[in-house]
Amino acid sequence: MTYKQRIDGRDFDETRPIEAKVGVIKRADGSAMFKIGNTWAYAAVYGPRNLHPKFLQDPQRGILRCNYNMMPFSSSGERVRPGGSRRSKEISLVTEKALLPVLDLEEYPNSVVDVFIELPQTEAGSRCAGICAASMALADAGLNMKDLVCAVSVGKVADKLLIDLDYSEESYADVAVADIPIAIMPNSGKITLLQMDGEVKKDELMKLLEMGKKVLTDIYEIQKKALKEKYHEVEV
Amino acid sequence: MYRELRSHIINLLNAGTRLDGRKLTEYRKPIEVENNIVKTAEGSARVKIGETEVMVGVKLEVGEPYPDTPGEGTIIVGAELLPLSNPEFELGPPGIQAIELARVVDRGIRESKALDFRKLCIEKGEKVWMVIIDICPINDAGNLLDAASLAALAALNGTKYPSFDGEKVDYKQKTDKKLQLEKMPIAVTVIKIGDKFIVDPDTEEEMAIDARLTVSSIEDGTLCALQKGGDFPLTMEDIDKMLDIGIEKGKELRKYL
């Protein structure tokens, strides 16, 4: 079976419409909003700040702590029970690992940088949206960073390789689907998040990573533009 | 430090003004109420009062009625003080502040009979609609209580039933049938600092509170829920004045719905 045309009419290498904004949560040290299609993420950064309990402290460097959470009404199905699931804990972990390589926390021993990601509305690709928002929020917080982090999902539906699967594609019945969320540091091209559900051949995966990288340079530009816009407002 | 801040706030109040130049019983501006902002919820709203921002989403589920009210559906209100919205909030199960927030919002809706629970009945003793209201602050710059109550009502006001075939709810299919609101209860929290009364405290003012009274009232001024908070007692005269302020300001806030 072949997948001739995407359900929502997009090109195979086209993302859903993206919206990004920085500085949306005034009480946070840094914050951002990232929307891709119907998936909507907020991120807030607090810190570097004191870390309690004390035994978690690292005298060599600050630590990064991420928490990913879906709001109870954010799923198109039943209400999501608050309090975190195994899924949200795992996503918090991989988000942390996706962001850590761009940070330099040696200047902040015994401290923590907290990143809170909240999703009011989701429809596939929520961890990637969360990572995009979080990396902008970290930059907004004024932390030393080597690079931003940009994330998107790539994948395969039936015989087609494509970018940014939406929910109907992710859950396409009767055909083979692979969903591969990735994150890269756009300047070095290095990959900081790589997961996969489904089946692909090795050469297809390598091709998908190339496709993803290309699209992520566009997302990088959107993130940079949003960051610049906030500081432009301050100048005026 | 709090003592200095408090005496500064009191000096300002005695001069008839506040840290940000507002009058004592003036809400921050702008007040914004946006409906149906979340497609995945059956109803939703975002309320901004000054820099305070709260989102509320409504999900509808089918469940069994309570044995003592077999012909009535019910509401469930949850609040999570997201650590994203305030540096003081921590991860973990809802603390006492979150529980109080949820319960005050719950009582305003329940006791005013804003929803006729009998209309939520699908099959007596078997199946009823449960209206689940979740409060999520995005930015807590003070006065979450009033913002959350307003957002909950706005969210309910635009809620549409999903389709239900008698067995399963199909959340992808929303019907045109709206949840019907019988009353419009509005919560106004009146704050006492020293011998002065204010509404809509910001973060600094919240630190200086002696006592607070949340007054929920409906269109005709009937009171439907109250909650006293803060460490200091109130006199009869205090309560008299605070109720007047609460009812009057409630009329003002209701216009934003």
Contacts between the chains, C-beta under 8 A, distances in Angstrom:
chain1	res1	chain2	res2	distance
A	24	B	138	7.8
A	24	B	139	8.0
A	25	B	53	7.9
A	25	B	84	6.6
A	25	B	85	6.9
A	25	B	138	6.2
A	25	B	139	4.8
A	26	B	51	5.0
A	26	B	139	5.5
A	26	B	141	6.5
A	27	B	51	7.9
A	27	B	85	6.7
A	27	B	86	5.7
A	27	B	87	6.5
A	27	B	139	5.5
A	27	B	140	6.4
A	27	B	141	6.2
A	27	B	203	7.8
A	28	B	84	7.1
A	28	B	87	7.6
A	28	B	139	7.9
A	38	B	39	5.8
A	38	B	40	7.7
A	40	B	38	7.9
A	42	B	84	6.5
A	42	B	138	6.6
A	43	B	84	7.7
A	44	B	83	8.0
A	44	B	84	4.1
A	44	B	85	7.4
A	46	B	83	7.6
A	46	B	87	5.2
A	49	B	87	7.6
A	67	B	83	7.4
A	67	B	91	6.0
A	69	B	82	7.5
A	71	B	55	7.2
A	71	B	57	6.5
A	71	B	134	6.8
A	71	B	136	5.1
A	72	B	57	6.6
A	72	B	59	6.9
A	72	B	78	6.5
A	72	B	80	7.9
A	72	B	132	7.4
A	72	B	134	4.0
A	72	B	136	7.8
A	73	B	38	6.0
A	73	B	40	6.3
A	73	B	41	3.8
A	73	B	44	6.5
A	73	B	57	2.7
A	73	B	58	6.9
A	73	B	59	5.3
A	73	B	134	5.6
A	74	B	38	7.1
A	74	B	40	5.6
A	74	B	41	7.9
A	74	B	57	7.5
A	75	B	40	5.7
A	76	B	39	7.6
A	76	B	40	4.7
A	76	B	171	5.7
A	76	B	172	6.5
A	77	B	171	5.4
A	78	B	59	7.3
A	78	B	61	6.6
A	78	B	169	7.9
A	78	B	171	7.2
A	79	B	59	4.1
A	79	B	61	6.6
A	79	B	132	5.5
A	79	B	134	7.5
A	82	B	78	6.4
A	82	B	80	5.5
A	82	B	94	7.9
A	82	B	134	7.4
A	83	B	93	6.4
A	114	B	83	7.1
A	116	B	82	6.8
A	116	B	83	5.2
A	116	B	84	3.8
A	117	B	84	7.8
A	118	B	82	5.9
A	118	B	84	5.1
A	118	B	136	7.1
A	118	B	138	7.7
A	120	B	37	7.5
A	120	B	38	5.3
A	120	B	55	5.8
A	120	B	57	7.4
A	120	B	136	7.2
A	121	B	38	4.7
A	121	B	39	6.0
A	121	B	40	5.1
A	121	B	41	7.9
A	122	B	40	6.8
A	123	B	39	8.0
A	123	B	40	7.4
